[in-house]
């Protein structure tokens, strides 16, 4: 399995243009044709999150008679899950869609 294949698998069920995966690999200093190993897990997770962030701004698309639509909240949940699984706390916090109760009693 190559780095490209690993990113593609991590993106599943979302499909993106091959050029986007290639660009993210270049931006992340990874060769898309390199063999994937466990040492690449964090880099692949970051690349996957970068691609999924792009999909958030695109809620739907259509081309040549077919159309796709994306649930923005599900994309955020997917990013949160990937970030949490890979110890990316800052990214996980940014995409945490769970409800929170904030104690403001100290302000009284």
C-alpha positions as CSV (number, residue, x, y, z in Angstrom):
1,X,0.0,0.0,0.0
2,X,1.3,3.4,-0.9
3,X,0.9,6.7,0.9
4,X,-1.6,7.7,-1.8
5,X,-3.6,4.5,-1.1
6,X,-3.5,5.1,2.7
7,X,-4.9,8.6,2.3
8,X,-7.5,7.4,-0.1
9,X,-8.6,4.7,2.3
10,X,-8.7,7.2,5.2
11,X,-10.9,9.4,3.2
12,X,-13.4,6.7,2.4
13,X,-16.4,7.1,1.8
14,X,-15.5,10.5,0.4
15,X,-14.0,10.7,-3.1
16,X,-11.7,13.5,-4.1
17,X,-9.7,14.5,-7.2
18,X,-6.4,12.7,-7.5
19,X,-4.6,16.0,-7.9
20,X,-5.8,17.1,-4.5
21,X,-4.3,14.1,-2.8
22,X,-1.1,14.6,-4.8
23,X,-1.0,18.3,-3.7
24,X,-1.5,17.4,-0.1
25,X,1.3,14.9,-0.3
26,X,3.6,17.5,-1.8
27,X,2.6,20.1,0.9
28,X,3.3,17.5,3.6
29,X,6.7,16.5,2.2
30,X,5.5,13.0,1.4
31,X,5.9,11.0,-1.8
32,X,2.5,9.6,-2.9
33,X,4.3,6.5,-4.3
34,X,6.2,5.7,-1.1
35,X,5.3,2.6,0.7
36,X,3.0,3.3,3.7
37,X,4.1,2.2,7.1
38,X,2.9,2.7,10.7
39,X,5.4,5.5,11.1
40,X,3.4,7.4,8.5
41,X,0.1,7.2,10.4
42,X,0.2,10.8,11.8
43,X,1.3,12.4,8.5
44,X,-1.4,10.5,6.7
45,X,-4.0,11.6,9.3
46,X,-2.9,15.3,8.9
47,X,-3.1,15.0,5.1
48,X,-6.6,13.4,5.4
49,X,-7.8,16.2,7.7
50,X,-6.5,18.8,5.3
51,X,-8.5,17.3,2.5
52,X,-11.6,16.9,4.6
53,X,-11.4,20.6,5.6
54,X,-11.7,21.4,1.9
55,X,-14.9,19.4,1.6
56,X,-16.5,21.3,4.4
57,X,-16.7,24.4,2.2
58,X,-18.2,22.3,-0.6
59,X,-21.7,21.1,0.5
60,X,-22.6,19.6,-2.9
61,X,-21.2,19.2,-6.4
62,X,-22.5,17.9,-9.7
63,X,-20.8,16.9,-12.9
64,X,-21.9,15.1,-16.1
65,X,-25.2,14.0,-14.8
66,X,-24.3,12.9,-11.3
67,X,-24.3,14.8,-8.1
68,X,-22.8,14.5,-4.6
69,X,-23.8,16.2,-1.4
70,X,-21.9,16.3,1.9
71,X,-23.3,16.6,5.4
72,X,-21.0,19.2,7.0
73,X,-21.7,18.0,10.5
74,X,-20.7,14.4,9.5
75,X,-17.5,15.8,7.9
76,X,-16.7,17.6,11.2
77,X,-17.4,14.4,13.2
78,X,-15.0,12.5,10.8
79,X,-12.3,15.1,11.3
80,X,-12.8,15.0,15.0
81,X,-12.5,11.2,15.1
82,X,-9.3,11.2,13.0
83,X,-7.8,13.9,15.1
84,X,-8.7,12.2,18.4
85,X,-7.4,8.8,17.2
86,X,-4.1,10.5,16.3
87,X,-3.6,12.7,19.4
88,X,-4.2,16.0,17.5
89,X,-6.0,17.6,20.5
90,X,-6.0,21.1,19.0
91,X,-7.7,19.9,15.8
92,X,-10.1,17.7,17.7
93,X,-11.2,20.6,19.9
94,X,-11.8,22.8,16.8
95,X,-14.1,20.1,15.3
96,X,-15.8,18.9,18.5
97,X,-19.5,19.1,17.8
98,X,-20.6,17.6,21.1
99,X,-22.6,19.8,23.4
100,X,-20.8,21.4,26.4
101,X,-21.9,22.9,29.7
102,X,-19.6,25.7,30.7
103,X,-19.5,26.7,34.4
104,X,-19.9,30.5,34.6
105,X,-20.6,30.7,38.4
106,X,-17.3,32.3,39.0
107,X,-18.6,35.3,37.0
108,X,-21.3,36.1,39.6
